[in-house]
């Protein structure tokens, strides 16, 4: 059973009474039942502010939206047999995800997921300001795609289960991924265009990790604990990089004592970066 609450948002947003009438609020959730299959969730939210986090365990998922009814309609589809889930908003007509009004940036989406149900999460965030705290979730794999966005992905506490892969695709955006050590992902991919990405690898490590980085003309900063063994393999460098304290052999840089380190991080740089910085702390 699902309960849905749809309430008109009685706010005046720049455009006066007409703008207020076009903004709506939707809250929906699905109670968690025994034997629920692993969730394969697709989140779509083109513009506004996005929050993702673990729920309290009573619901399989919960979604709260504040959206512009002139351009978007709420999206909620769930297949109880396969666990396939789609949440967010979909554009009306030819509206697309272009940001053409202040109301789109005033949109808000909040998503919560059951922490004990295996979750494969793919988020397409467009021109959104994103705050994802995935700590505590049973995360099997992750994909975050963003355009002109400022986003933070935080693993504030260790995830459950084993994450095979996390992919972050950034456009003209800024992305901070914090405490990746808590994620337990074997592979992390960062790809995109003119953007800036910070990957922080502090946290509770459960195994070695590999990073594949390809930000053409972008800036990548790696923050790693001093106890971690780091190996960087660069296929091409045409711009500045700061790898102080590492030993270089050809196109490979390693921290002293890499072979004996209890946990190892291998970074493969596959395309040109505007800058690469390694910070050990």
C-alpha atoms as a printed R data frame, in Angstrom:
    type eleno elety resid chain resno      x       y       z
1   ATOM     1    CA   UNK     A     1  0.000   0.000   0.000
2   ATOM     2    CA   UNK     A     2  1.163   3.516  -0.685
3   ATOM     3    CA   UNK     A     3  0.032   6.724   0.846
4   ATOM     4    CA   UNK     A     4  0.343   9.868  -1.198
5   ATOM     5    CA   UNK     A     5 -0.087  13.400   0.071
6   ATOM     6    CA   UNK     A     6 -0.394  16.131  -2.547
7   ATOM     7    CA   UNK     A     7 -0.520  19.665  -1.236
8   ATOM     8    CA   UNK     A     8 -0.493  22.949  -3.108
9   ATOM     9    CA   UNK     A     9  2.482  25.080  -2.104
10  ATOM    10    CA   UNK     A    10  1.115  28.494  -1.073
11  ATOM    11    CA   UNK     A    11  4.279  30.481  -1.598
12  ATOM    12    CA   UNK     A    12  4.941  33.564  -3.684
13  ATOM    13    CA   UNK     A    13  8.192  33.131  -5.610
14  ATOM    14    CA   UNK     A    14  9.301  36.179  -7.531
15  ATOM    15    CA   UNK     A    15  6.639  35.705 -10.191
16  ATOM    16    CA   UNK     A    16  3.790  36.540  -7.791
17  ATOM    17    CA   UNK     A    17  0.556  34.640  -7.338
18  ATOM    18    CA   UNK     A    18  0.825  32.824 -10.675
19  ATOM    19    CA   UNK     A    19  4.240  31.426  -9.702
20  ATOM    20    CA   UNK     A    20  2.887  30.308  -6.335
21  ATOM    21    CA   UNK     A    21  0.067  28.408  -8.000
22  ATOM    22    CA   UNK     A    22  2.501  26.461 -10.218
23  ATOM    23    CA   UNK     A    23  4.529  25.020  -7.322
24  ATOM    24    CA   UNK     A    24  3.249  21.815  -5.721
25  ATOM    25    CA   UNK     A    25  4.440  19.513  -2.944
26  ATOM    26    CA   UNK     A    26  4.246  15.727  -3.136
27  ATOM    27    CA   UNK     A    27  5.172  13.160  -0.475
28  ATOM    28    CA   UNK     A    28  4.990   9.438  -1.166
29  ATOM    29    CA   UNK     A    29  6.459   6.274   0.339
30  ATOM    30    CA   UNK     A    30  6.240   2.503   0.214
31  ATOM    31    CA   UNK     A    31  6.310   0.497   3.460
32  ATOM    32    CA   UNK     A    32  9.055  -2.107   3.726
33  ATOM    33    CA   UNK     A    33  7.760  -5.694   3.608
34  ATOM    34    CA   UNK     A    34  9.679  -8.922   4.296
35  ATOM    35    CA   UNK     A    35 11.287 -10.496   1.252
36  ATOM    36    CA   UNK     A    36 11.602  -7.276  -0.768
37  ATOM    37    CA   UNK     A    37 13.994  -7.794  -3.724
38  ATOM    38    CA   UNK     A    38 17.149  -5.668  -4.101
39  ATOM    39    CA   UNK     A    39 16.222  -2.146  -5.208
40  ATOM    40    CA   UNK     A    40 17.448  -0.813  -8.553
41  ATOM    41    CA   UNK     A    41 16.688   2.887  -8.255
42  ATOM    42    CA   UNK     A    42 16.843   5.552 -10.963
43  ATOM    43    CA   UNK     A    43 16.527   9.155  -9.762
44  ATOM    44    CA   UNK     A    44 15.764  11.940 -12.249
45  ATOM    45    CA   UNK     A    45 15.728  15.569 -11.176
46  ATOM    46    CA   UNK     A    46 16.657  18.222 -13.699
47  ATOM    47    CA   UNK     A    47 16.962  21.414 -11.640
48  ATOM    48    CA   UNK     A    48 16.795  22.480  -8.025
49  ATOM    49    CA   UNK     A    49 18.086  20.962  -4.783
50  ATOM    50    CA   UNK     A    50 18.435  17.206  -4.190
51  ATOM    51    CA   UNK     A    51 18.947  15.362  -0.903
52  ATOM    52    CA   UNK     A    52 19.520  11.588  -0.690
53  ATOM    53    CA   UNK     A    53 20.051   9.628   2.522
54  ATOM    54    CA   UNK     A    54 19.281   6.407   4.389
55  ATOM    55    CA   UNK     A    55 15.804   6.155   5.923
56  ATOM    56    CA   UNK     A    56 14.778   4.804   9.316
57  ATOM    57    CA   UNK     A    57 14.093   1.302   7.967
58  ATOM    58    CA   UNK     A    58 10.291   1.406   8.049
59  ATOM    59    CA   UNK     A    59  9.916   2.317   4.364
60  ATOM    60    CA   UNK     A    60 11.486   0.779   1.289
61  ATOM    61    CA   UNK     A    61 11.676   4.320  -0.076
62  ATOM    62    CA   UNK     A    62 10.280   7.763   0.634
63  ATOM    63    CA   UNK     A    63 10.164  10.724  -1.745
64  ATOM    64    CA   UNK     A    64  9.264  14.350  -1.045
65  ATOM    65    CA   UNK     A    65  9.060  16.779  -3.963
66  ATOM    66    CA   UNK     A    66  8.468  20.447  -4.472
67  ATOM    67    CA   UNK     A    67  8.214  20.984  -8.204
68  ATOM    68    CA   UNK     A    68  7.045  23.362 -10.940
69  ATOM    69    CA   UNK     A    69  3.826  21.949 -12.408
70  ATOM    70    CA   UNK     A    70  4.172  24.102 -15.532
71  ATOM    71    CA   UNK     A    71  7.256  22.169 -16.639
72  ATOM    72    CA   UNK     A    72  7.350  18.895 -14.704
73  ATOM    73    CA   UNK     A    73  5.228  15.995 -13.513
74  ATOM    74    CA   UNK     A    74  6.157  13.687 -10.618
75  ATOM    75    CA   UNK     A    75  7.678  10.334 -11.484
76  ATOM    76    CA   UNK     A    76  7.113   7.229  -9.368
77  ATOM    77    CA   UNK     A    77  7.159   3.700 -10.756
78  ATOM    78    CA   UNK     A    78  7.998   0.531  -8.819
79  ATOM    79    CA   UNK     A    79  7.986  -3.122  -9.850
80  ATOM    80    CA   UNK     A    80  7.665  -5.253  -6.709
81  ATOM    81    CA   UNK     A    81  8.773  -8.336  -8.638
82  ATOM    82    CA   UNK     A    82 12.060  -6.994 -10.024
83  ATOM    83    CA   UNK     A    83 12.781  -4.179  -7.570
84  ATOM    84    CA   UNK     A    84 13.063  -1.642 -10.418
85  ATOM    85    CA   UNK     A    85 12.260   1.842  -9.097
86  ATOM    86    CA   UNK     A    86 12.016   5.247 -10.825
87  ATOM    87    CA   UNK     A    87 11.619   8.416  -8.787
88  ATOM    88    CA   UNK     A    88 11.815  12.162  -9.412
89  ATOM    89    CA   UNK     A    89 10.230  14.352 -12.048
90  ATOM    90    CA   UNK     A    90  9.734  14.094 -15.787
91  ATOM    91    CA   UNK     A    91  9.441  17.029 -18.158
92  ATOM    92    CA   UNK     A    92  6.113  17.953 -19.705
93  ATOM    93    CA   UNK     A    93  6.031  18.177 -23.487
94  ATOM    94    CA   UNK     A    94  9.234  19.617 -24.912
95  ATOM    95    CA   UNK     A    95 10.313  21.329 -21.717
96  ATOM    96    CA   UNK     A    96 13.437  19.225 -21.309
97  ATOM    97    CA   UNK     A    97 15.796  19.948 -18.432
98  ATOM    98    CA   UNK     A    98 16.877  23.441 -19.433
99  ATOM    99    CA   UNK     A    99 16.752  25.973 -16.623
100 ATOM   100    CA   UNK     A   100 14.589  28.794 -17.949
101 ATOM   101    CA   UNK     A   101 12.932  30.152 -14.806
102 ATOM   102    CA   UNK     A   102 13.657  30.906 -11.172
103 ATOM   103    CA   UNK     A   103 10.957  28.434 -10.137
104 ATOM   104    CA   UNK     A   104 12.968  25.486 -11.445
105 ATOM   105    CA   UNK     A   105 15.840  26.354  -9.106
106 ATOM   106    CA   UNK     A   106 13.375  26.551  -6.201
107 ATOM   107    CA   UNK     A   107 12.448  22.917  -6.738
108 ATOM   108    CA   UNK     A   108 13.440  20.448  -4.003
109 ATOM   109    CA   UNK     A   109 13.636  16.642  -3.966
110 ATOM   110    CA   UNK     A   110 14.349  14.416  -0.953
111 ATOM   111    CA   UNK     A   111 14.843  10.675  -1.305
112 ATOM   112    CA   UNK     A   112 15.302   8.087   1.458
113 ATOM   113    CA   UNK     A   113 16.024   4.368   1.098
114 ATOM   114    CA   UNK     A   114 15.849   1.397   3.451
115 ATOM   115    CA   UNK     A   115 19.364   0.861   4.830
116 ATOM   116    CA   UNK     A   116 19.152  -2.955   4.954
117 ATOM   117    CA   UNK     A   117 17.874  -3.600   1.404
118 ATOM   118    CA   UNK     A   118 20.598  -3.955  -1.285
119 ATOM   119    CA   UNK     A   119 20.533  -0.805  -3.407
120 ATOM   120    CA   UNK     A   120 21.811  -0.135  -6.920
121 ATOM   121    CA   UNK     A   121 21.511   3.631  -7.300
122 ATOM   122    CA   UNK     A   122 21.712   5.739 -10.482
123 ATOM   123    CA   UNK     A   123 21.073   9.484 -10.178
124 ATOM   124    CA   UNK     A   124 20.709  11.907 -13.094
125 ATOM   125    CA   UNK     A   125 20.749  15.371 -11.515
126 ATOM   126    CA   UNK     A   126 21.013  17.863 -14.375
127 ATOM   127    CA   UNK     A   127 21.428  21.427 -13.101
128 ATOM   128    CA   UNK     A   128 20.842  20.556  -9.459
129 ATOM   129    CA   UNK     A   129 22.562  21.311  -6.184
130 ATOM   130    CA   UNK     A   130 23.016  17.857  -4.716
131 ATOM   131    CA   UNK     A   131 23.705  16.562  -1.218
132 ATOM   132    CA   UNK     A   132 23.924  12.765  -1.050
133 ATOM   133    CA   UNK     A   133 24.765  11.034   2.223
134 ATOM   134    CA   UNK     A   134 24.971   7.336   1.395
135 ATOM   135    CA   UNK     A   135 26.414   6.203   4.707
136 ATOM   136    CA   UNK     A   136 24.739   3.151   6.216
137 ATOM   137    CA   UNK     A   137 23.091   1.981   2.993
138 ATOM   138    CA   UNK     A   138 23.591  -1.515   1.569
139 ATOM   139    CA   UNK     A   139 25.063  -0.113  -1.628
140 ATOM   140    CA   UNK     A   140 25.906  -2.527  -4.449
141 ATOM   141    CA   UNK     A   141 26.820   0.054  -7.113
142 ATOM   142    CA   UNK     A   142 26.442   3.785  -7.709
143 ATOM   143    CA   UNK     A   143 26.241   6.142 -10.695
144 ATOM   144    CA   UNK     A   144 25.903   9.915 -10.305
145 ATOM   145    CA   UNK     A   145 25.619  12.063 -13.429
146 ATOM   146    CA   UNK     A   146 25.432  15.833 -13.165
147 ATOM   147    CA   UNK     A   147 25.630  18.855 -15.418
148 ATOM   148    CA   UNK     A   148 25.970  22.429 -14.189
149 ATOM   149    CA   UNK     A   149 25.806  21.411 -10.547
150 ATOM   150    CA   UNK     A   150 27.546  21.770  -7.217
151 ATOM   151    CA   UNK     A   151 27.343  18.452  -5.459
152 ATOM   152    CA   UNK     A   152 28.536  16.591  -2.384
153 ATOM   153    CA   UNK     A   153 28.476  12.813  -2.018
154 ATOM   154    CA   UNK     A   154 29.323  11.751   1.527
155 ATOM   155    CA   UNK     A   155 29.810   8.270   2.982
156 ATOM   156    CA   UNK     A   156 29.461   9.564   6.525
157 ATOM   157    CA   UNK     A   157 29.600   6.040   7.967
158 ATOM   158    CA   UNK     A   158 30.511   2.649   6.494
159 ATOM   159    CA   UNK     A   159 28.082   1.157   3.997
160 ATOM   160    CA   UNK     A   160 26.863  -2.399   4.315
161 ATOM   161    CA   UNK     A   161 27.525  -5.192   1.841
162 ATOM   162    CA   UNK     A   162 30.035  -4.774  -0.965
163 ATOM   163    CA   UNK     A   163 29.986  -2.020  -3.575
164 ATOM   164    CA   UNK     A   164 31.481  -3.150  -6.866
165 ATOM   165    CA   UNK     A   165 31.638   0.219  -8.622
166 ATOM   166    CA   UNK     A   166 30.948   3.936  -8.162
167 ATOM   167    CA   UNK     A   167 30.831   6.224 -11.197
168 ATOM   168    CA   UNK     A   168 30.800  10.023 -11.051
169 ATOM   169    CA   UNK     A   169 30.240  11.843 -14.361
170 ATOM   170    CA   UNK     A   170 30.554  15.617 -14.090
171 ATOM   171    CA   UNK     A   171 30.076  18.374 -16.626
172 ATOM   172    CA   UNK     A   172 30.730  22.051 -15.934
173 ATOM   173    CA   UNK     A   173 30.361  21.338 -12.243
174 ATOM   174    CA   UNK     A   174 32.014  20.963  -8.852
175 ATOM   175    CA   UNK     A   175 31.861  17.630  -7.071
176 ATOM   176    CA   UNK     A   176 33.175  16.618  -3.641
177 ATOM   177    CA   UNK     A   177 33.115  12.923  -2.720
178 ATOM   178    CA   UNK     A   178 33.894  12.462   0.963
179 ATOM   179    CA   UNK     A   179 35.058   9.455   3.023
180 ATOM   180    CA   UNK     A   180 35.263   7.035   0.112
181 ATOM   181    CA   UNK     A   181 37.024   4.592   2.416
182 ATOM   182    CA   UNK     A   182 33.619   3.954   4.012
183 ATOM   183    CA   UNK     A   183 32.056   3.119   0.634
184 ATOM   184    CA   UNK     A   184 33.932  -0.154   0.170
185 ATOM   185    CA   UNK     A   185 33.789   0.203  -3.626
186 ATOM   186    CA   UNK     A   186 36.416  -1.789  -5.520
187 ATOM   187    CA   UNK     A   187 36.358   0.620  -8.498
188 ATOM   188    CA   UNK     A   188 35.731   4.375  -8.651
189 ATOM   189    CA   UNK     A   189 35.355   6.093 -12.016
190 ATOM   190    CA   UNK     A   190 35.463   9.860 -12.559
191 ATOM   191    CA   UNK     A   191 34.708  11.203 -16.008
192 ATOM   192    CA   UNK     A   192 33.566  14.436 -17.546
193 ATOM   193    CA   UNK     A   193 34.490  17.721 -19.175
194 ATOM   194    CA   UNK     A   194 35.407  21.114 -17.760
195 ATOM   195    CA   UNK     A   195 34.812  20.402 -14.080
196 ATOM   196    CA   UNK     A   196 36.430  20.092 -10.665
197 ATOM   197    CA   UNK     A   197 36.341  16.952  -8.565
198 ATOM   198    CA   UNK     A   198 37.685  16.252  -5.079
199 ATOM   199    CA   UNK     A   199 37.921  12.611  -3.967
200 ATOM   200    CA   UNK     A   200 38.517  12.077  -0.257
201 ATOM   201    CA   UNK     A   201 39.586   8.531   0.703
202 ATOM   202    CA   UNK     A   202 39.396   8.683   4.483
203 ATOM   203    CA   UNK     A   203 37.174   6.232   6.331
204 ATOM   204    CA   UNK     A   204 37.196   2.553   7.252
205 ATOM   205    CA   UNK     A   205 38.842   0.612   4.427
206 ATOM   206    CA   UNK     A   206 37.738  -2.952   3.683
207 ATOM   207    CA   UNK     A   207 39.965  -3.690   0.694
208 ATOM   208    CA   UNK     A   208 42.099  -2.154  -2.022
209 ATOM   209    CA   UNK     A   209 40.546   0.404  -4.370
210 ATOM   210    CA   UNK     A   210 41.167   1.448  -7.967
211 ATOM   211    CA   UNK     A   211 40.323   4.815  -9.546
212 ATOM   212    CA   UNK     A   212 39.944   5.485 -13.263
213 ATOM   213    CA   UNK     A   213 40.043   9.220 -13.947
214 ATOM   214    CA   UNK     A   214 39.303  11.026 -17.203
215 ATOM   215    CA   UNK     A   215 38.394  14.687 -16.752
216 ATOM   216    CA   UNK     A   216 39.426  16.398 -19.954
217 ATOM   217    CA   UNK     A   217 40.604  19.915 -19.051
218 ATOM   218    CA   UNK     A   218 39.340  19.452 -15.472
219 ATOM   219    CA   UNK     A   219 40.915  19.523 -12.005
220 ATOM   220    CA   UNK     A   220 41.170  16.413  -9.832
221 ATOM   221    CA   UNK     A   221 42.244  16.491  -6.191
222 ATOM   222    CA   UNK     A   222 42.911  13.300  -4.223
223 ATOM   223    CA   UNK     A   223 42.894  13.476  -0.415
224 ATOM   224    CA   UNK     A   224 44.271  10.290   1.138
225 ATOM   225    CA   UNK     A   225 45.329   9.166   4.636
226 ATOM   226    CA   UNK     A   226 49.089   8.941   5.151
227 ATOM   227    CA   UNK     A   227 48.821   5.213   5.953
228 ATOM   228    CA   UNK     A   228 47.473   4.446   2.488
229 ATOM   229    CA   UNK     A   229 49.746   3.149  -0.277
230 ATOM   230    CA   UNK     A   230 49.183   5.157  -3.472
231 ATOM   231    CA   UNK     A   231 50.155   4.309  -7.035
232 ATOM   232    CA   UNK     A   232 49.371   6.704  -9.909
233 ATOM   233    CA   UNK     A   233 49.652   5.622 -13.529
234 ATOM   234    CA   UNK     A   234 49.411   8.447 -16.068
235 ATOM   235    CA   UNK     A   235 48.906   7.749 -19.751
236 ATOM   236    CA   UNK     A   236 48.974  11.447 -20.658
237 ATOM   237    CA   UNK     A   237 49.841  14.638 -18.820
238 ATOM   238    CA   UNK     A   238 49.810  17.932 -20.670
239 ATOM   239    CA   UNK     A   239 49.237  20.201 -17.694
240 ATOM   240    CA   UNK     A   240 50.255  20.780 -14.088
241 ATOM   241    CA   UNK     A   241 50.255  18.184 -11.366
242 ATOM   242    CA   UNK     A   242 51.422  18.097  -7.741
243 ATOM   243    CA   UNK     A   243 52.585  14.700  -6.472
244 ATOM   244    CA   UNK     A   244 55.018  15.691  -3.735
245 ATOM   245    CA   UNK     A   245 56.499  12.821  -1.743
246 ATOM   246    CA   UNK     A   246 55.953  10.177  -4.442
247 ATOM   247    CA   UNK     A   247 58.675   8.247  -6.249
248 ATOM   248    CA   UNK     A   248 58.564   8.435 -10.041
249 ATOM   249    CA   UNK     A   249 59.509   5.714 -12.500
250 ATOM   250    CA   UNK     A   250 58.532   6.722 -16.026
251 ATOM   251    CA   UNK     A   251 54.795   7.409 -16.014
252 ATOM   252    CA   UNK     A   252 54.229   5.780 -12.613
253 ATOM   253    CA   UNK     A   253 54.315   7.547  -9.234
254 ATOM   254    CA   UNK     A   254 54.181   5.591  -5.955
255 ATOM   255    CA   UNK     A   255 54.368   6.374  -2.265
256 ATOM   256    CA   UNK     A   256 57.415   4.947  -0.459
257 ATOM   257    CA   UNK     A   257 56.679   1.445   0.841
258 ATOM   258    CA   UNK     A   258 53.695   0.975  -1.477
259 ATOM   259    CA   UNK     A   259 54.157  -2.808  -1.760
260 ATOM   260    CA   UNK     A   260 54.010  -3.258   2.032
261 ATOM   261    CA   UNK     A   261 50.984  -0.992   2.641
262 ATOM   262    CA   UNK     A   262 47.975  -2.678   4.255
263 ATOM   263    CA   UNK     A   263 45.562  -0.825   1.947
264 ATOM   264    CA   UNK     A   264 46.388   0.305  -1.564
265 ATOM   265    CA   UNK     A   265 44.897   2.915  -3.892
266 ATOM   266    CA   UNK     A   266 45.732   2.708  -7.606
267 ATOM   267    CA   UNK     A   267 44.819   5.710  -9.763
268 ATOM   268    CA   UNK     A   268 44.821   5.427 -13.553
269 ATOM   269    CA   UNK     A   269 44.680   8.744 -15.405
270 ATOM   270    CA   UNK     A   270 43.420   7.988 -18.908
271 ATOM   271    CA   UNK     A   271 42.941  11.439 -20.456
272 ATOM   272    CA   UNK     A   272 44.313  14.933 -20.128
273 ATOM   273    CA   UNK     A   273 43.712  16.670 -16.828
274 ATOM   274    CA   UNK     A   274 43.874  20.392 -16.253
275 ATOM   275    CA   UNK     A   275 45.505  19.562 -12.942
276 ATOM   276    CA   UNK     A   276 46.108  16.657 -10.585
277 ATOM   277    CA   UNK     A   277 46.843  17.167  -6.908
278 ATOM   278    CA   UNK     A   278 47.558  14.587  -4.200
279 ATOM   279    CA   UNK     A   279 47.122  15.633  -0.568
280 ATOM   280    CA   UNK     A   280 48.231  13.175   2.138
281 ATOM   281    CA   UNK     A   281 46.908  13.969   5.620
